[in-house]
Amino acid sequence: MLVVFIRTLILYAIVVVGMRLMGKRQLGELQPSELVITILISNIATLPIEDTSVPLLSGAVPILTLMCFEVILSYIAMRSLRLRTFICGTPRIVIREGHINQQELKTLRYSVDDLMEQLRANGIFDVQEVDMAVVETTGQLSVYKKNFLQPPSAKDLQFPVQPASIPAVVVSSGEIVPAGLQYCGITAETVRLLAKKEGRDVPDIFLMTCTPDLSVYLVPLDKKNKKKAKNT
């Protein structure tokens, strides 16, 4: 049992590291080649876990090989349009200027039900609202509504717009986040001083965001969570 436990942890670590190297796409955003690699890796990883007579290297080597192959293939595809088109395909326009391209739907094996389902997922329940719809290489549908249905922007309404000051997380669960400090151009000491102004210490903060102009939003840590943090 201990051997199975250790082998499982090793394979888990290998797969996690490999997936980090391959990128951070969600499952629904995977290209066909990436999806195939993911399925193969999951199947290969189960063999040494289920059967202890299978050497651990018999699982680790194929997994690492597939991951390296995917990374190399992705690098080459970034530099070659032809290869990228061959592997990933190209986006297909299924609705243009409000007209449904039935031949394109047939080529993609996209039924009317599939089309309406994807439109509803984009918040559209009336196909007459659509000016253009594109099936991306991941299979997702990108939709552009007709101009008269687009929400007005500040520019359309001629409202004066100030540059946005977007906040970043500088404290998460009582710990200072270095990436947030870098974004805001501040130091950890500045964060502590800003927290003090709000009557809090950093370990007592659940969430704290800050903008480059030092506007702060703070959520204190619940008492129950604070006790757990102290006990650990």
LUMDOTI-884514 format. One record per residue: residue number from 0; x, y, z of N, C-alpha, C, O in turn. Coordinates in nm, 3 decimals. Atoms other than C-alpha are relative to their C-alpha. Example, Ala and Ser with C-alpha at 12.3 -4.5 7.8 and 13.67 -1.06 7.14 Angstrom:
! residues 2
- 0:0.089:-0.119:0.000:1.230:-0.450:0.780:0.090:0.120:0.000:0.194:0.118:0.066
- 1:-0.082:-0.119:-0.006:1.367:-0.106:0.714:-0.077:0.109:0.073:-0.026:0.220:0.090
END
This chain:
! residues 232
- 0:0.082:-0.121:0.000:0.000:0.000:0.000:0.086:0.126:0.000:0.054:0.225:-0.067
- 1:-0.090:-0.115:-0.006:0.286:0.236:0.083:0.065:0.026:-0.136:0.085:0.140:-0.176
- 2:-0.062:-0.012:0.131:0.446:0.164:-0.254:-0.095:0.070:-0.098:-0.054:0.158:-0.174
- 3:0.101:-0.062:0.087:0.122:0.256:-0.437:-0.014:0.148:0.033:-0.025:0.231:-0.057
- 4:0.013:-0.138:-0.045:0.095:0.575:-0.231:0.116:0.086:-0.053:0.094:0.195:-0.104
- 5:-0.117:-0.075:0.044:0.450:0.685:-0.314:0.002:0.015:-0.152:0.031:0.122:-0.204
- 6:0.001:-0.005:0.147:0.419:0.595:-0.684:-0.105:0.100:-0.049:-0.082:0.172:-0.146
- 7:0.107:-0.093:0.038:0.093:0.792:-0.703:0.047:0.145:0.017:0.022:0.229:-0.070
- 8:-0.047:-0.136:-0.025:0.254:1.102:-0.549:0.105:0.042:-0.104:0.105:0.156:-0.150
- 9:-0.105:-0.032:0.098:0.553:1.082:-0.786:-0.061:0.031:-0.136:-0.027:0.130:-0.200
- 10:0.065:-0.022:0.130:0.335:1.049:-1.096:-0.084:0.127:0.001:-0.089:0.199:-0.098
- 11:0.079:-0.124:-0.013:0.107:1.326:-0.969:0.090:0.122:-0.017:0.055:0.216:-0.089
- 12:-0.093:-0.113:0.009:0.406:1.559:-0.929:0.049:0.018:-0.144:0.061:0.131:-0.192
- 13:-0.047:-0.008:0.139:0.532:1.473:-1.280:-0.106:0.061:-0.090:-0.076:0.147:-0.172
- 14:0.109:-0.050:0.085:0.192:1.537:-1.439:-0.027:0.148:0.027:-0.048:0.225:-0.067
- 15:0.025:-0.140:-0.035:0.141:1.866:-1.251:0.108:0.091:-0.060:0.077:0.195:-0.118
- 16:-0.110:-0.080:0.056:0.486:1.996:-1.353:-0.014:0.009:-0.152:0.005:0.115:-0.211
- 17:0.016:0.002:0.145:0.423:1.889:-1.711:-0.113:0.089:-0.048:-0.098:0.161:-0.147
- 18:0.114:-0.084:0.038:0.084:2.058:-1.727:0.033:0.148:0.015:-0.012:0.231:-0.064
- 19:-0.041:-0.140:-0.017:0.238:2.379:-1.593:0.088:0.043:-0.117:0.078:0.157:-0.163
- 20:-0.087:-0.032:0.113:0.497:2.364:-1.871:-0.081:0.015:-0.129:-0.046:0.095:-0.216
- 21:0.080:-0.002:0.121:0.227:2.303:-2.132:-0.090:0.123:-0.008:-0.140:0.156:-0.115
- 22:0.083:-0.120:0.002:0.032:2.615:-2.029:-0.116:-0.011:0.096:-0.127:-0.107:0.172
- 23:0.108:-0.008:-0.096:-0.281:2.715:-1.839:-0.136:0.009:-0.066:-0.224:0.082:-0.019
- 24:0.132:-0.001:0.064:-0.567:2.654:-2.076:-0.099:-0.081:0.082:-0.063:-0.178:0.148
- 25:0.106:0.082:-0.057:-0.899:2.533:-1.942:-0.033:-0.113:-0.096:0.003:-0.109:-0.213
- 26:0.029:0.118:0.081:-1.031:2.201:-2.066:-0.076:0.036:-0.127:-0.049:-0.019:-0.233
- 27:0.079:-0.037:0.117:-1.282:2.367:-2.299:0.075:0.086:-0.100:0.024:0.111:-0.209
- 28:-0.077:-0.084:0.089:-1.007:2.582:-2.453:0.116:-0.074:-0.065:0.196:-0.014:-0.137
- 29:-0.109:0.078:0.054:-0.772:2.298:-2.548:-0.014:-0.017:-0.151:-0.124:-0.038:-0.202
- 30:-0.003:0.034:0.140:-0.670:2.256:-2.908:-0.009:-0.152:-0.013:0.019:-0.223:0.084
- 31:0.013:0.146:0.015:-0.729:1.905:-3.054:0.126:-0.075:0.041:0.116:-0.178:0.109
- 32:-0.125:0.069:-0.035:-0.360:1.810:-3.018:0.023:0.000:0.150:0.071:-0.099:0.206
- 33:-0.018:-0.010:-0.146:-0.353:1.931:-2.656:-0.096:-0.093:0.073:-0.061:-0.153:0.174
- 34:0.098:0.089:-0.062:-0.669:1.737:-2.573:0.045:-0.146:-0.012:0.031:-0.224:0.083
- 35:-0.050:0.137:0.020:-0.519:1.417:-2.721:0.114:-0.029:0.097:0.116:-0.136:0.159
- 36:-0.112:0.017:-0.092:-0.200:1.464:-2.519:-0.050:-0.017:0.142:0.000:-0.102:0.216
- 37:0.055:0.007:-0.136:-0.403:1.521:-2.201:-0.065:-0.136:0.026:-0.046:-0.194:0.133
- 38:0.065:0.131:-0.016:-0.608:1.203:-2.255:0.104:-0.111:0.009:0.094:-0.199:0.094
- 39:-0.104:0.102:-0.002:-0.298:0.995:-2.331:0.076:0.000:0.133:0.104:-0.106:0.189
- 40:-0.073:-0.010:-0.127:-0.117:1.125:-2.022:-0.081:-0.058:0.114:-0.027:-0.131:0.198
- 41:0.084:0.052:-0.108:-0.412:1.046:-1.796:-0.008:-0.153:-0.004:-0.009:-0.218:0.101
- 42:0.007:0.146:0.012:-0.433:0.690:-1.933:0.133:-0.066:0.038:0.134:-0.168:0.106
- 43:-0.131:0.056:-0.031:-0.058:0.628:-1.909:0.029:0.006:0.149:0.087:-0.087:0.206
- 44:-0.029:-0.018:-0.143:-0.041:0.761:-1.552:-0.072:-0.103:0.086:-0.024:-0.138:0.194
- 45:0.076:0.096:-0.081:-0.303:0.513:-1.430:0.063:-0.139:0.001:0.043:-0.216:0.095
- 46:-0.054:0.136:0.010:-0.108:0.203:-1.544:0.096:-0.034:0.113:0.077:-0.137:0.178
- 47:-0.090:0.034:-0.110:0.183:0.217:-1.292:-0.067:0.010:0.138:-0.020:-0.051:0.234
- 48:0.069:-0.013:-0.129:-0.062:0.316:-1.017:-0.084:-0.125:0.028:-0.084:-0.177:0.140
- 49:0.087:0.116:-0.017:-0.303:0.026:-1.073:0.079:-0.131:0.008:0.040:-0.222:0.081
- 50:-0.078:0.123:0.005:-0.035:-0.236:-1.144:0.142:0.028:0.048:0.222:0.087:-0.025
- 51:-0.133:-0.028:-0.058:0.271:-0.222:-0.916:0.110:-0.080:-0.068:0.228:-0.051:-0.048
- 52:-0.102:0.076:0.073:0.447:-0.479:-1.137:0.055:0.079:-0.118:0.161:0.045:-0.172
- 53:-0.047:-0.087:0.108:0.478:-0.208:-1.404:0.103:0.097:0.057:0.071:0.170:0.151
- 54:-0.101:-0.092:-0.052:0.805:-0.016:-1.349:-0.047:0.145:-0.007:-0.118:0.185:-0.099
- 55:0.041:-0.141:-0.005:0.757:0.347:-1.251:0.049:0.077:-0.122:-0.019:0.166:-0.172
- 56:-0.054:-0.068:0.117:0.979:0.457:-1.537:-0.083:-0.026:-0.125:-0.086:0.056:-0.216
- 57:0.085:0.032:0.115:0.742:0.284:-1.781:-0.117:0.097:-0.010:-0.177:0.111:-0.117
- 58:0.103:-0.102:0.003:0.488:0.549:-1.684:0.057:0.140:-0.013:0.003:0.224:-0.084
- 59:-0.058:-0.135:-0.002:0.715:0.847:-1.623:0.060:0.039:-0.134:0.042:0.152:-0.180
- 60:-0.068:-0.032:0.127:0.915:0.825:-1.947:-0.099:0.037:-0.111:-0.080:0.139:-0.177
- 61:0.096:-0.041:0.104:0.613:0.822:-2.187:-0.068:0.132:0.030:-0.093:0.211:-0.061
- 62:0.066:-0.126:-0.037:0.448:1.105:-1.992:0.092:0.118:-0.031:0.050:0.216:-0.092
- 63:-0.095:-0.109:0.026:0.761:1.322:-2.007:0.027:0.016:-0.149:0.046:0.128:-0.198
- 64:-0.021:-0.006:0.145:0.809:1.233:-2.374:-0.114:0.075:-0.068:-0.091:0.161:-0.154
- 65:0.116:-0.067:0.059:0.456:1.342:-2.463:-0.001:0.149:0.033:-0.034:0.232:-0.052
- 66:-0.003:-0.140:-0.040:0.495:1.665:-2.266:0.105:0.078:-0.078:0.079:0.189:-0.125
- 67:-0.106:-0.067:0.076:0.825:1.750:-2.434:-0.041:0.015:-0.147:-0.016:0.118:-0.209
- 68:0.046:-0.006:0.137:0.674:1.667:-2.772:-0.101:0.113:-0.020:-0.096:0.185:-0.119
- 69:0.102:-0.104:0.009:0.379:1.899:-2.706:0.062:0.140:0.009:0.023:0.230:-0.065
- 70:-0.066:-0.130:-0.014:0.605:2.186:-2.592:0.077:0.035:-0.127:0.069:0.148:-0.175
- 71:-0.077:-0.023:0.123:0.832:2.147:-2.898:-0.094:0.029:-0.117:-0.069:0.119:-0.198
- 72:0.096:-0.020:0.109:0.533:2.118:-3.133:-0.065:0.137:0.009:-0.086:0.203:-0.093
- 73:0.061:-0.132:-0.019:0.376:2.430:-2.983:0.097:0.110:-0.041:0.057:0.211:-0.101
- 74:-0.102:-0.100:0.036:0.702:2.621:-3.027:0.013:0.012:-0.152:0.021:0.122:-0.206
- 75:-0.012:-0.001:0.147:0.730:2.519:-3.393:-0.126:0.060:-0.062:-0.117:0.135:-0.159
- 76:0.126:-0.051:0.054:0.361:2.595:-3.452:-0.010:0.152:0.012:-0.073:0.217:-0.072
- 77:0.001:-0.145:-0.016:0.412:2.949:-3.321:0.076:0.069:-0.113:0.048:0.184:-0.147
- 78:-0.083:-0.058:0.105:0.667:3.004:-3.598:-0.045:-0.040:-0.141:0.002:0.017:-0.239
- 79:0.044:0.049:0.131:0.488:2.818:-3.878:-0.152:0.008:-0.010:-0.223:-0.063:0.060
- 80:0.143:-0.017:0.019:0.145:2.929:-3.994:-0.062:-0.127:-0.059:-0.172:-0.166:-0.019
- 81:0.054:0.120:0.062:0.098:2.618:-4.208:-0.018:-0.112:0.101:-0.122:-0.178:0.104
- 82:0.009:0.105:-0.102:0.172:2.380:-3.922:-0.109:0.033:0.100:-0.184:-0.055:0.142
- 83:0.102:-0.041:-0.096:-0.048:2.581:-3.687:-0.139:-0.022:-0.056:-0.230:-0.064:0.016
- 84:0.129:0.022:0.065:-0.333:2.566:-3.936:-0.033:-0.148:-0.009:-0.147:-0.189:0.011
- 85:0.020:0.145:0.012:-0.284:2.192:-3.986:-0.039:-0.061:0.134:-0.127:-0.146:0.140
- 86:0.024:0.058:-0.132:-0.281:2.117:-3.612:-0.129:0.053:0.062:-0.211:-0.023:0.112
- 87:0.111:-0.065:-0.072:-0.536:2.367:-3.482:-0.121:0.028:-0.087:-0.231:0.047:-0.036
- 88:0.110:-0.039:0.086:-0.748:2.438:-3.788:-0.013:0.151:-0.006:0.076:0.223:0.040
- 89:0.025:-0.145:0.011:-0.895:2.781:-3.860:-0.142:0.031:0.047:-0.230:-0.054:0.037
- 90:0.137:-0.039:-0.038:-1.196:2.971:-3.725:-0.093:-0.002:-0.122:-0.051:0.031:-0.233
- 91:0.098:0.007:0.109:-1.511:2.925:-3.934:-0.116:0.095:0.029:-0.173:0.093:0.138
- 92:0.113:-0.093:-0.015:-1.775:3.195:-3.989:-0.128:-0.074:-0.036:-0.146:-0.119:-0.149
- 93:0.126:0.072:0.024:-2.119:3.037:-3.951:-0.118:0.096:-0.016:-0.223:0.059:-0.069
- 94:0.102:-0.103:0.023:-2.322:3.360:-3.945:0.073:0.126:-0.045:0.161:0.176:0.026
- 95:-0.062:-0.122:0.054:-2.223:3.659:-4.161:-0.109:0.097:-0.042:-0.196:0.063:-0.123
- 96:0.099:-0.104:0.028:-2.426:3.981:-4.175:-0.141:-0.052:0.023:-0.234:-0.019:-0.052
- 97:0.132:0.050:-0.038:-2.714:3.800:-4.011:-0.048:-0.123:-0.073:-0.154:-0.176:-0.041
- 98:0.040:0.116:0.080:-2.725:3.514:-4.262:0.076:-0.124:0.046:0.198:-0.121:0.059
- 99:-0.061:0.125:-0.045:-2.660:3.157:-4.146:0.059:-0.075:-0.120:-0.008:-0.097:-0.220
- 100:-0.068:0.076:0.104:-2.406:2.968:-4.358:-0.026:-0.149:0.026:0.046:-0.212:0.103
- 101:0.038:0.138:-0.025:-2.572:2.627:-4.372:0.107:-0.099:-0.046:0.125:-0.204:0.016
- 102:-0.105:0.089:0.050:-2.290:2.472:-4.575:0.114:-0.011:0.101:0.170:-0.119:0.122
- 103:-0.107:-0.001:-0.100:-2.035:2.574:-4.313:-0.041:-0.081:0.123:0.040:-0.154:0.179
- 104:0.051:0.079:-0.113:-2.252:2.427:-4.037:0.007:-0.149:-0.032:0.041:-0.230:0.055
- 105:-0.004:0.141:0.042:-2.273:2.102:-4.235:0.143:-0.052:0.002:0.168:-0.165:0.045
- 106:-0.141:0.040:0.000:-1.895:2.093:-4.279:0.051:-0.024:0.142:0.127:-0.118:0.167
- 107:-0.041:0.011:-0.140:-1.846:2.142:-3.905:-0.081:-0.103:0.077:-0.054:-0.130:0.194
- 108:0.095:0.092:-0.066:-2.123:1.890:-3.827:-0.064:0.069:0.120:-0.075:0.013:0.229
- 109:0.064:-0.085:-0.100:-2.292:2.167:-3.631:-0.149:0.001:-0.028:-0.192:0.054:-0.131
- 110:0.144:0.002:0.021:-2.665:2.109:-3.593:-0.061:0.134:0.043:0.005:0.217:0.104
- 111:0.072:-0.120:-0.042:-2.924:2.382:-3.541:-0.005:0.007:0.153:0.008:0.114:0.212
- 112:0.004:0.005:-0.147:-2.952:2.268:-3.179:0.134:0.044:0.059:0.138:0.116:0.158
- 113:-0.132:-0.041:-0.049:-2.576:2.308:-3.133:0.017:0.150:-0.012:0.068:0.215:0.080
- 114:-0.013:-0.144:0.023:-2.588:2.657:-3.281:-0.081:0.079:0.102:-0.030:0.175:0.161
- 115:0.085:-0.072:-0.094:-2.879:2.769:-3.063:0.051:-0.013:0.143:0.042:0.081:0.222
- 116:-0.055:0.019:-0.135:-2.719:2.620:-2.753:0.117:0.093:0.025:0.128:0.153:0.132
- 117:-0.115:-0.088:-0.014:-2.398:2.812:-2.814:-0.042:0.147:0.005:0.018:0.227:0.076
- 118:0.050:-0.138:-0.004:-2.593:3.133:-2.880:-0.056:0.032:0.138:-0.032:0.139:0.192
- 119:0.055:-0.022:-0.135:-2.781:3.091:-2.551:0.111:0.014:0.103:0.100:0.093:0.197
- 120:-0.115:-0.011:-0.091:-2.446:3.039:-2.376:0.063:0.138:-0.007:0.128:0.182:0.088
- 121:-0.049:-0.137:0.016:-2.353:3.383:-2.512:-0.105:0.104:0.037:-0.086:0.223:0.012
- 122:0.105:-0.091:-0.043:-2.673:3.533:-2.373:-0.092:0.047:-0.110:-0.157:0.150:-0.097
- 123:0.085:-0.037:0.115:-2.856:3.543:-2.708:-0.104:-0.109:-0.022:-0.070:-0.225:-0.042
- 124:0.109:0.095:0.017:-3.195:3.377:-2.745:-0.074:0.020:-0.132:-0.163:-0.058:-0.167
- 125:0.061:-0.027:0.129:-3.293:3.528:-3.080:0.110:0.012:-0.104:0.191:0.104:-0.098
- 126:-0.107:0.002:0.101:-3.073:3.445:-3.380:-0.002:0.126:-0.086:0.098:0.159:-0.150
- 127:0.009:-0.123:0.078:-3.197:3.765:-3.547:0.085:0.113:0.059:0.109:0.214:-0.008
- 128:-0.084:-0.102:-0.063:-2.982:3.964:-3.301:0.146:-0.009:-0.045:0.225:0.082:-0.020
- 129:-0.141:0.027:0.030:-2.660:3.817:-3.442:0.040:0.059:-0.135:-0.027:0.038:-0.235
- 130:-0.056:-0.051:0.124:-2.454:4.001:-3.701:0.106:-0.097:-0.054:0.110:-0.126:-0.173
- 131:-0.104:0.096:0.040:-2.159:3.758:-3.705:0.024:-0.099:0.113:0.023:-0.063:0.230
- 132:-0.035:0.105:-0.096:-2.079:3.428:-3.534:0.111:-0.084:-0.059:0.106:-0.124:-0.175
- 133:-0.118:0.073:0.044:-1.748:3.243:-3.555:0.024:-0.119:0.091:0.030:-0.104:0.213
- 134:-0.038:0.118:-0.077:-1.671:2.888:-3.445:0.152:-0.001:0.008:0.221:-0.014:-0.093
- 135:-0.145:-0.005:-0.018:-1.322:2.907:-3.296:0.060:-0.139:-0.011:-0.012:-0.238:-0.017
- 136:-0.068:0.129:0.015:-1.062:2.633:-3.325:-0.021:-0.089:0.122:0.000:-0.210:0.114
- 137:0.028:0.079:-0.120:-1.151:2.523:-2.970:-0.142:-0.054:0.000:-0.178:-0.132:0.088
- 138:0.139:0.044:0.005:-1.514:2.466:-3.074:-0.097:0.098:0.061:-0.219:0.082:0.049
- 139:0.087:-0.101:-0.060:-1.646:2.768:-2.886:-0.048:0.099:-0.106:0.017:0.122:-0.208
- 140:0.061:-0.094:0.094:-1.873:3.019:-3.058:0.019:0.143:0.049:-0.021:0.177:0.160
- 141:-0.013:-0.142:-0.030:-1.780:3.388:-3.063:-0.107:0.075:-0.078:-0.124:0.053:-0.198
- 142:0.117:-0.064:0.060:-2.075:3.615:-3.131:0.014:0.152:0.006:0.056:0.208:0.107
- 143:0.005:-0.146:0.005:-2.103:3.978:-3.240:-0.142:0.041:-0.035:-0.194:0.004:-0.140
- 144:0.137:-0.044:0.024:-2.445:4.141:-3.209:-0.007:0.111:-0.104:0.093:0.177:-0.134
- 145:0.021:-0.109:0.096:-2.590:4.379:-3.463:0.022:0.134:0.070:-0.001:0.148:0.190
- 146:-0.044:-0.127:-0.058:-2.480:4.737:-3.413:-0.108:0.068:0.083:-0.078:0.124:0.189
- 147:0.104:-0.072:-0.074:-2.817:4.874:-3.302:-0.036:-0.068:0.132:-0.109:-0.011:0.214
- 148:0.023:0.071:-0.126:-2.823:4.614:-3.022:0.119:0.008:0.095:0.113:-0.041:0.208
- 149:-0.118:-0.013:-0.085:-2.476:4.698:-2.888:-0.026:0.103:0.110:-0.087:0.207:0.084
- 150:0.017:-0.101:-0.107:-2.474:4.875:-2.548:0.085:0.123:-0.030:0.197:0.110:-0.079
- 151:-0.076:-0.123:0.028:-2.365:5.239:-2.577:0.123:0.010:0.089:0.119:-0.027:0.207
- 152:-0.123:-0.019:-0.076:-2.010:5.317:-2.468:0.008:0.145:0.048:-0.071:0.230:0.007
- 153:-0.021:-0.137:-0.049:-1.886:5.625:-2.285:0.033:0.094:-0.116:-0.003:0.212:-0.114
- 154:-0.034:-0.080:0.117:-1.749:5.746:-2.618:-0.125:0.036:-0.078:-0.139:0.149:-0.125
- 155:0.124:-0.026:0.072:-2.091:5.712:-2.784:-0.082:0.107:0.071:-0.144:0.191:0.007
- 156:0.077:-0.095:-0.079:-2.250:5.910:-2.500:0.077:0.129:0.027:0.024:0.222:0.088
- 157:-0.086:-0.118:-0.015:-1.963:6.162:-2.504:0.021:0.036:0.147:0.020:0.153:0.185
- 158:-0.031:-0.022:-0.140:-1.893:6.116:-2.134:0.151:0.010:0.017:0.225:-0.064:-0.048
- 159:-0.144:-0.006:-0.028:-1.550:6.224:-2.005:0.042:-0.124:0.080:-0.024:-0.161:0.176
- 160:-0.046:0.124:-0.064:-1.354:5.915:-1.902:0.140:0.020:0.057:0.230:0.066:-0.013
- 161:-0.130:-0.008:-0.064:-1.068:5.910:-1.654:0.073:-0.134:-0.017:0.009:-0.239:-0.024
- 162:-0.076:0.125:0.010:-0.785:5.654:-1.688:-0.033:-0.093:0.118:-0.039:-0.049:0.233
- 163:0.036:0.096:-0.104:-0.875:5.339:-1.495:0.119:-0.030:0.090:0.232:-0.046:0.042
- 164:-0.103:0.039:-0.097:-0.680:5.262:-1.179:-0.042:-0.135:0.056:-0.121:-0.142:0.150
- 165:0.045:0.136:-0.032:-0.714:4.886:-1.148:0.070:-0.051:0.126:0.192:-0.044:0.135
- 166:-0.062:0.051:-0.123:-0.658:4.734:-0.802:0.063:-0.136:-0.018:0.024:-0.214:-0.104
- 167:-0.066:0.131:-0.003:-0.431:4.440:-0.734:-0.001:-0.052:0.143:-0.003:0.026:0.238
- 168:-0.001:0.063:-0.132:-0.429:4.194:-0.444:0.140:0.015:0.059:0.238:-0.032:0.001
- 169:-0.129:-0.016:-0.067:-0.151:4.291:-0.202:0.009:-0.083:0.128:0.119:-0.109:0.177
- 170:0.002:0.090:-0.116:-0.261:4.077:0.095:-0.106:-0.107:-0.024:-0.221:-0.076:-0.056
- 171:0.092:0.112:0.018:-0.419:3.733:0.068:0.013:-0.095:0.118:0.119:-0.154:0.141
- 172:0.002:0.089:-0.117:-0.518:3.534:0.378:0.115:0.027:0.096:0.182:-0.066:0.142
- 173:-0.101:-0.038:-0.098:-0.280:3.726:0.601:0.142:0.003:-0.050:0.235:0.022:0.029
- 174:-0.135:0.000:0.057:0.018:3.710:0.363:0.011:0.103:-0.111:-0.080:0.119:-0.193
- 175:-0.024:-0.102:0.102:0.166:3.985:0.148:0.033:-0.067:-0.134:0.109:-0.163:-0.139
- 176:-0.017:0.057:0.134:0.156:3.914:-0.227:0.103:0.085:-0.078:0.075:0.200:-0.110
- 177:-0.106:-0.078:0.068:0.484:4.020:-0.402:-0.042:0.054:-0.136:-0.004:0.165:-0.173
- 178:0.041:-0.046:0.133:0.323:4.043:-0.747:-0.086:0.126:0.011:-0.076:0.216:-0.073
- 179:0.083:-0.119:-0.022:0.069:4.294:-0.611:0.083:0.121:0.035:0.054:0.232:-0.009
- 180:-0.090:-0.110:-0.036:0.347:4.504:-0.459:0.068:0.056:-0.123:0.080:0.177:-0.140
- 181:-0.069:-0.042:0.122:0.530:4.512:-0.791:-0.093:0.079:-0.091:-0.053:0.179:-0.150
- 182:0.097:-0.069:0.086:0.216:4.615:-0.981:-0.028:0.141:0.051:-0.035:0.235:-0.028
- 183:0.034:-0.130:-0.059:0.139:4.901:-0.740:0.123:0.088:0.022:0.109:0.207:0.050
- 184:-0.122:-0.077:-0.020:0.503:5.007:-0.710:0.022:0.039:0.145:0.070:0.148:0.174
- 185:-0.014:-0.028:-0.143:0.503:4.983:-0.331:0.079:-0.112:0.066:0.109:-0.214:0.004
- 186:-0.075:0.100:-0.075:0.691:4.792:-0.062:-0.091:-0.065:0.104:-0.203:-0.020:0.128
- 187:0.076:0.069:-0.104:0.574:4.552:0.207:-0.025:0.093:0.119:-0.130:0.086:0.184
- 188:0.016:-0.095:-0.111:0.630:4.827:0.465:-0.115:0.096:-0.028:-0.190:0.132:0.063
- 189:0.112:-0.087:0.037:0.388:5.053:0.274:-0.133:-0.069:0.023:-0.228:-0.008:0.071
- 190:0.123:0.077:-0.022:0.126:4.778:0.286:-0.033:-0.004:0.149:-0.149:0.012:0.188
- 191:0.022:0.005:-0.146:0.170:4.748:0.662:-0.051:0.134:0.051:-0.139:0.139:0.137
- 192:0.044:-0.133:-0.043:0.130:5.124:0.703:-0.143:0.027:-0.046:-0.222:0.084:0.029
- 193:0.136:-0.017:0.049:-0.184:5.127:0.487:-0.098:-0.082:0.081:-0.210:-0.039:0.108
- 194:0.086:0.084:-0.084:-0.325:4.840:0.691:-0.020:0.063:0.138:-0.129:0.058:0.194
- 195:0.010:-0.066:-0.131:-0.248:5.028:1.013:-0.100:0.115:-0.003:-0.174:0.137:0.093
- 196:0.096:-0.110:0.013:-0.447:5.327:0.883:-0.143:-0.050:0.006:-0.234:0.021:0.048
- 197:0.134:0.060:-0.004:-0.742:5.091:0.849:-0.024:-0.072:0.133:-0.128:-0.136:0.153
- 198:0.015:0.063:-0.131:-0.684:4.967:1.205:0.023:-0.150:-0.001:-0.033:-0.221:0.083
- 199:-0.023:0.144:0.011:-0.557:4.623:1.098:0.150:-0.029:-0.013:0.228:0.055:-0.057
- 200:-0.133:0.053:0.027:-0.238:4.419:1.098:-0.012:-0.098:-0.116:-0.118:-0.158:-0.137
- 201:0.002:0.088:0.117:-0.144:4.216:0.791:-0.050:-0.140:0.032:-0.130:-0.193:-0.045
- 202:0.049:0.136:-0.029:-0.199:3.875:0.963:-0.151:-0.008:0.026:-0.209:-0.116:0.021
- 203:0.144:-0.002:-0.029:-0.556:3.984:1.046:-0.084:0.034:-0.122:-0.205:0.058:-0.110
- 204:0.070:-0.040:0.122:-0.648:4.061:0.684:-0.025:-0.122:-0.089:0.068:-0.197:-0.118
- 205:0.035:0.108:0.093:-0.833:3.813:0.459:0.033:0.041:-0.143:0.092:-0.036:-0.219
- 206:-0.027:-0.052:0.135:-0.812:4.030:0.145:0.023:0.150:0.008:-0.050:0.223:0.074
- 207:-0.027:-0.143:0.009:-0.658:4.365:0.074:0.047:0.030:-0.142:0.144:-0.029:-0.190
- 208:-0.040:-0.042:0.133:-0.640:4.529:-0.267:0.046:0.145:0.005:0.006:0.223:0.092
- 209:-0.055:-0.137:0.003:-0.455:4.844:-0.360:0.021:0.041:-0.144:0.055:-0.042:-0.229
- 210:-0.024:-0.054:0.134:-0.429:5.066:-0.667:0.133:0.075:0.000:0.186:0.106:0.107
- 211:-0.125:-0.077:0.004:-0.115:5.248:-0.788:-0.009:0.135:0.069:0.093:0.189:0.112
- 212:0.014:-0.127:-0.071:-0.261:5.567:-0.638:-0.035:-0.021:0.147:-0.078:0.072:0.216
- 213:0.012:0.037:-0.142:-0.288:5.383:-0.300:-0.143:0.006:0.054:-0.163:0.034:0.173
- 214:0.137:0.018:-0.048:-0.666:5.345:-0.283:-0.014:-0.144:0.047:0.020:-0.238:-0.026
- 215:-0.002:0.132:-0.064:-0.727:5.051:-0.049:-0.140:-0.052:0.025:-0.230:0.022:0.063
- 216:0.121:0.071:-0.041:-1.005:4.797:-0.007:0.044:-0.117:0.086:0.135:-0.191:0.048
- 217:-0.048:0.098:-0.097:-0.978:4.565:0.293:-0.115:-0.084:0.054:-0.221:-0.032:0.089
- 218:0.096:0.094:-0.061:-1.166:4.257:0.415:0.071:-0.070:0.115:0.168:-0.142:0.092
- 219:-0.067:0.063:-0.113:-1.073:4.144:0.768:-0.022:-0.151:0.004:-0.120:-0.202:-0.051
- 220:0.009:0.144:-0.014:-1.012:3.778:0.850:-0.105:-0.034:0.105:-0.107:0.027:0.213
- 221:0.100:0.044:-0.098:-1.304:3.603:1.023:0.069:-0.055:0.124:0.181:-0.105:0.117
- 222:-0.058:0.047:-0.126:-1.244:3.512:1.386:0.029:-0.149:-0.003:0.131:-0.193:0.050
- 223:-0.020:0.146:0.007:-1.284:3.138:1.316:0.124:-0.033:-0.082:0.204:-0.117:-0.042
- 224:-0.117:0.024:0.085:-1.028:3.147:1.036:0.127:0.048:0.066:0.234:-0.009:0.047
- 225:-0.117:-0.054:-0.069:-0.797:3.356:1.252:0.050:-0.100:0.104:0.171:-0.118:0.120
- 226:-0.039:0.100:-0.099:-0.801:3.090:1.525:0.068:-0.118:-0.066:0.167:-0.170:-0.014
- 227:-0.060:0.112:0.072:-0.726:2.817:1.272:0.141:0.034:-0.045:0.231:-0.050:-0.038
- 228:-0.132:-0.043:0.047:-0.435:3.017:1.133:0.101:0.000:0.114:0.217:-0.037:0.094
- 229:-0.088:-0.001:-0.115:-0.289:3.060:1.483:0.037:-0.140:0.044:0.151:-0.166:0.082
- 230:-0.025:0.138:-0.042:-0.325:2.690:1.563:0.098:-0.071:-0.091:0.178:-0.154:-0.048
- 231:-0.093:0.064:0.095:-0.143:2.589:1.246:0.138:0.062:0.008:0.228:0.021:-0.065
END
